[in-house]
Amino acid sequence: MSRGADAPPAAGPWPPAGEPVDAAALRARARDAGLTADGVFDVLRAVWQQDGEAWAELALPEETSVAGFTVHPALLEAAWHALGADTPLQPATWHSLTVFATGATAVRAYATPVDGRLRLLLADPAGNPVAAAEIVLAPAPAPADPGPGPGPGDRAPAAPRERAPLPRPHRATAVTDDGARLRALPPAGRTAELTRLVETALGAVLDLDTPPDHRDFLAQGLTSLGATELRRRLSAATGVELAPTAVFDHSTTAALAAHLAARLAGAESPDPASAGGAIGALYWEACAAGRFQEATVLLEAAAGLRDTFTADDPPVPEPVRLAEGEDAVLICFPSFSAVAGPHEFVPLAARFAGRHEVLALPHPGYRADEPLPRDLAALVEAHARAVLRTAAGRPFALVGWSASGMLAHAVAERVEQLGTTALAVVLADSYAPAVIRRKPWLETTLTDVVAARENALELRNDTRLTAMGRYLQAFRHWDPSPVAAPVLLLRALTPYTPDLPRRHPDWRAEWEPAAETRDVPGSHFTMLGEDCDASADTVRDWLDARLNARATRGEQ
């Protein structure tokens, strides 16, 4: 059974980094303490321990039947033995047992003590969760003096000590009881514990050797997939069902811990911007039927029902720092899709770290508590003010990807009207509006591919879909004007669908007015992700040439 939404994460890299422990010695100590009787399977095959945590490989003998068991009790018993390096341990109380898959005969176990309890995770050899449990452990009492007994050479059978009964297992829809424990803590203690939980989970997701810092999660390298994993870890640890956008909406350790504390205290209701929604259901159904125009009209109409802001008093987005550097700052605009956000530029930003500061500007209206721009002027004004405030007199380049290339160019126009010229405008696989009007198949084929990709992603919701509708609507009748800033167009060498070159040989990105063009490896969807090395090198070299030219002219 594959991991479900409530399944805990797998136990991590294998073999683990802990110190090997003599598994045979652990089994012997457990038998000597009377924790397991003769004839109970010795399933503990390998053990590692480090800093109070333990990992183990467990396997039932080949002839063992698992019929009638959700999880064979010998596997659970052996898992807690893995912690007993010095003193054999036995369970005093079981708090929970959650089963994700049945029929396991070999598992990897991860055991960690948490506030007097032992948290167990059993995963199959592929890393898919099998079961999770929490128990209170106590040292096994020393065997009582048996008094006169068998003579030398004789061995009386050991009687197993009484152990706490296994709880009735439940399916993966159940949550742990950590929510009750956390609610019982005083407010200051609860916040401190939640901060520790966030730091621990983030460190595990990012595979950090040192504790995570207090920067924005994206600046620490958290991707959208990592955000999903972090959310699932925290939901499992706290009993709080976090919205798919929660990690991005509360994107520092302190902010996310505060959000969890408020949810536990009942001060905040569950985020209404959860995945799915009535609008989304209709939109994806229309896309699946190939009715892309009707789907777009639906989003635009729904966006008209949301609160808006004007160009006279726009909310100025706060930038998200993705990389630090001393040279010109790169200010990035996420795409307009329903799953868009600063996280789209995390892989690219990592390639500029140490040279260029890289910032991303979130789009107003992609969160449920934010108004949408009433029109294009409002959107451009909001971002232009953010750019000027963020750049603070430093040379800056504006970077857009896909449809947000239009926004990057429009903002370059606006800041020039306000007396500032960008160092450069970089458009990553962006199509000019006039090109799309000449090639209407571009809109339908791209929409088809995007819909197929995003329909399976958790980050999408009605709020984000209606924002996407408003942003695309804002640029419907816009055309770029020439700007003083040099413009670079990056074109993907791989088509976004395999059959695209056969049906449409002129599929590659075009921009008008004409821009310098560089072809880079990857597709529309990978050129800033797994194929971003070449994109970063191309942009860096091109920006260096611009900076050198400015230096030659004596400009700052």
C-alpha positions, -999 to 999 in steps of 0.1 A, spaced: 0 0 0 15 34 -9 17 62 15 -16 80 20 -22 116 30 -20 107 67 10 84 65 41 94 83 73 98 64 96 69 58 126 63 80 151 81 58 183 70 40 193 34 45 215 21 59 212 48 86 240 69 100 239 54 135 265 32 152 259 -6 146 248 -25 177 251 -63 183 216 -75 175 223 -109 189 233 -94 223 200 -74 224 180 -105 218 199 -124 245 193 -96 270 156 -95 262 154 -133 268 174 -131 300 150 -104 313 121 -126 305 106 -102 279 104 -129 252 98 -166 256 117 -193 239 100 -200 206 92 -163 199 108 -154 166 142 -137 167 133 -112 140 159 -85 150 185 -88 122 205 -55 124 204 -25 147 219 10 147 217 36 175 226 73 178 217 101 202 188 81 217 173 70 184 175 36 169 170 19 135 166 -18 129 161 -43 101 134 -69 111 124 -100 92 102 -130 101 114 -165 93 103 -176 59 79 -202 73 61 -176 95 24 -170 86 11 -135 90 -25 -145 83 -49 -130 108 -25 -102 119 -26 -66 107 11 -64 118 28 -94 132 34 -88 170 70 -101 167 78 -72 145 65 -47 170 82 -64 199 116 -65 181 113 -28 173 112 -17 209 141 -41 218 162 -20 194 164 8 220 175 -15 248 213 -13 242 221 -10 279 188 -19 297 161 -41 282 129 -22 279 93 -32 279 61 -13 270 41 -1 300 12 16 281 3 17 244 -10 51 232 -17 42 196 -11 18 168 -19 29 133 -16 4 104 -9 16 68 -3 -18 52 -9 -54 61 10 -86 54 45 -74 61 72 -100 67 103 -78 66 104 -41 77 128 -13 86 121 2 120 128 37 133 124 43 170 128 76 188 119 86 224 96 116 227 87 129 262 88 96 279 72 77 251 87 57 222 75 66 187 79 37 163 77 38 125 78 5 105 84 8 68 88 -18 41 121 -22 23 110 4 -3 104 30 25 66 28 24 50 30 58 36 -2 73 27 9 108 32 37 134 29 33 172 35 52 204 42 35 237 55 43 272 86 22 279 99 12 313 131 -7 322 125 -44 325 125 -54 362 153 -78 372 142 -114 373 133 -126 408 156 -151 425 141 -184 415 155 -201 446 165 -238 445 160 -251 410 174 -274 384 210 -284 389 240 -274 369 236 -279 332 198 -279 334 178 -249 321 144 -241 333 122 -225 306 119 -187 311 84 -175 317 77 -143 298 69 -113 319 34 -98 316 34 -70 290 9 -43 281 -16 -56 256 -14 -43 221 -41 -17 213 -66 -24 187 -50 -11 155 -68 15 134 -64 26 99 -43 55 87 -71 80 89 -65 82 126 -43 109 141 -19 107 171 -29 120 205 -2 147 204 -29 173 200 -43 166 234 -8 166 250 1 199 233 -32 215 243 -25 206 279 8 226 280 8 262 291 9 287 262 47 294 265 55 257 268 32 249 239 49 274 216 84 262 226 74 226 220 58 235 186 90 254 177 110 224 184 87 202 164 89 225 134 127 227 136 130 189 139 107 182 110 123 209 88 158 195 96 146 160 86 130 172 54 160 192 43 184 165 56 204 190 76 234 181 97 228 212 119 196 227 132 177 248 107 179 286 111 152 312 113 152 323 77 123 318 53 119 281 45 124 288 8 157 305 15 168 273 33 161 253 1 126 240 8 109 230 -25 72 224 -31 76 187 -26 95 193 6 68 216 18 43 188 14 65 165 34 69 191 61 32 196 64 25 159 66 51 155 94 37 183 114 1 172 109 10 137 122 30 151 151 3 176 163 -30 162 152 -36 195 133 -48 191 97 -28 218 80 -39 233 47 -17 226 17 -7 262 16 1 265 53 39 260 50 41 288 24 17 311 42 36 308 74 71 303 60 94 307 90 98 285 120 83 311 143 54 318 120 45 282 115 48 274 152 26 303 160 0 292 134 0 257 149 -3 271 184 -33 292 174 -50 262 157 -45 241 188 -59 268 210 -89 272 187 -80 308 180 -78 301 142 -102 281 121 -90 256 96 -77 274 65 -107 276 40 -82 276 12 -79 238 12 -73 217 -19 -102 213 -42 -134 233 -40 -166 237 -60 -149 261 -85 -120 238 -89 -141 208 -95 -159 225 -123 -127 240 -137 -108 206 -138 -139 189 -153 -141 214 -181 -103 211 -187 -106 173 -188 -133 177 -215 -111 200 -236 -133 230 -228 -105 254 -219 -122 286 -230 -153 279 -208 -130 269 -179 -111 302 -182 -144 322 -183 -155 304 -151 -124 315 -132 -127 351 -145 -163 353 -134 -155 338 -99 -126 363 -95 -151 391 -100 -167 382 -67 -136 387 -47 -124 418 -29 -100 440 -50 -75 468 -46 -67 496 -70 -35 513 -82 -40 542 -59 -33 522 -27 -20 487 -36 -6 462 -10 31 460 -16 43 424 -16 71 415 9 99 398 -10 110 362 -1 148 360 0 160 328 -18 197 334 -20 223 359 -7 250 377 -27 268 410 -32 262 416 -70 231 428 -87 198 415 -71 175 393 -91 138 399 -84 117 371 -96 80 370 -105 63 335 -100 41 322 -128 3 327 -127 -6 291 -123 -27 278 -94 3 262 -78 26 292 -84 48 309 -58 83 318 -49 91 281 -45 93 279 -83 127 297 -82 143 278 -54 165 255 -76 176 284 -98 183 307 -69 207 281 -54 229 285 -84 233 322 -77 240 320 -40 272 338 -30 271 360 -62 237 375 -66 209 381 -41 178 364 -54 143 375 -42 109 365 -53 77 386 -50 45 367 -41 15 377 -61 -13 395 -41 -45 375 -41 -31 340 -40 -40 337 -3 -76 336 10 -71 367 32 -57 389 3 -76 410 -22 -70 406 -59 -58 435 -82 -88 452 -98 -70 455 -131 -36 454 -147 -26 489 -135 -32 478 -99 -11 447 -103 18 464 -120 18 493 -94 19 469 -65 49 450 -79 67 482 -92 66 497 -57 79 464 -42 107 463 -68 119 499 -60 117 494 -23 135 460 -25 163 472 -48 169 503 -27 191 519 -53 210 487 -62 212 474 -98 185 448 -103 173 424 -129 136 414 -133 130 377 -140 97 362 -152 88 327 -161 61 316 -186 31 341 -183 49 361 -156 73 373 -183 46 397 -193 45 410 -157 83 414 -155 82 434 -187 53 455 -176 70 463 -143 102 473 -162 80 497 -181 65 512 -150 98 516 -130 112 534 -161 82 558 -159 91 564 -123 128 572 -132 146 539 -127 159 515 -154 165 478 -146 198 463 -153 180 436 -173 148 418 -179 150 380 -182 121 361 -197 121 323 -192 102 307 -220 76 335 -222 54 341 -252 45 377 -262 7 383 -263 8 391 -301 25 357 -307 -3 339 -287 -29 358 -307 -12 346 -340 -9 311 -327 -41 303 -307 -30 267 -304 -3 278 -279 -29 287 -253 -49 255 -257 -19 232 -257 -1 248 -228 -34 250 -208 -39 213 -215 -5 203 -202 -7 226 -172 -41 213 -162 -29 177 -164 1 186 -142 -17 207 -116 -49 187 -112 -29 162 -91 -11 188 -70 -23 196 -35 -14 233 -36 -41 242 -60 -74 255 -45 -103 278 -54 -85 309 -41 -55 303 -63 -75 293 -93 -95 325 -92 -63 345 -88 -49 328 -119 -81 337 -137 -77 374 -128 -40 376 -137 -45 361 -171 -75 383 -177 -55 414 -168 -30 408 -196 -55 398 -222 -54 431 -241 -19 441 -231 11 444 -254 47 453 -243 63 486 -252 100 490 -258 121 495 -227 155 509 -221 166 478 -201 181 450 -222 158 420 -225 169 383 -226 146 355 -237 155 320 -226 140 294 -249 136 258 -239 151 233 -263 127 204 -254 90 208 -264 65 207 -236 47 177 -253 65 151 -274 44 156 -305 44 194 -305 72 198 -332 53 175 -356 20 195 -352 35 229 -347 72 233 -359 72 270 -347 65 261 -311 95 278 -295 90 309 -273 90 343 -291 90 378 -277 80 411 -293 96 437 -293 127 416 -303 149 404 -274 183 387 -272 176 350 -274 195 320 -258 184 284 -262 189 263 -230 184 226 -222 151 214 -207 115 219 -213 91 247 -203 86 230 -170 122 218 -162 144 247 -173 141 263 -139 140 230 -121 161 199 -128 176 215 -159 183 248 -143 221 246 -143 224 257 -179 197 284 -174 216 298 -144 249 298 -163 234 316 -193 218 343 -171 249 347 -150 272 352 -180 247 376 -196 243 396 -165 281 398 -160 284 413 -194 258 439 -185 276 447 -152 310 449 -169 296 473 -195 282 495 -167 315 495 -149 333 505 -181 309 534 -184 315 544 -148 279 536 -138 270 521 -104 
